[in-house]
Amino acid sequence: MNEPTISFSIHEDKEKEIKKILTTIYDALRQKGYNPINQIVGYILSEDPTYITTYNNARSLIRRIDRDELLQILVKSYLND
């Protein structure tokens, strides 16, 4: 009996991981009283990690994301919705 082939996309998994990291960073910024959108945009434009709080390890997390890849995902998400 043949079982259906299960397929997965490494790209989709990467996007899910980036979304999870970005959500964690967003929450940390909000909890510390910052405007998360402004801070994340500031980081993306400048690559200056001081835009991101160290609270909940957010600054270390943002460095795990490639900025170009993040921008691609954000634009893709915006245009597909």
Secondary structure, 3 states (H helix, E strand, C coil): CCCCCCCCCHHHHHHHHHHHHHHHHHHHHHHCCCCHHHHHHHHHHHCCHHHCCCHHHHHHHHCCCCHHHHHHHHHHHHHHC
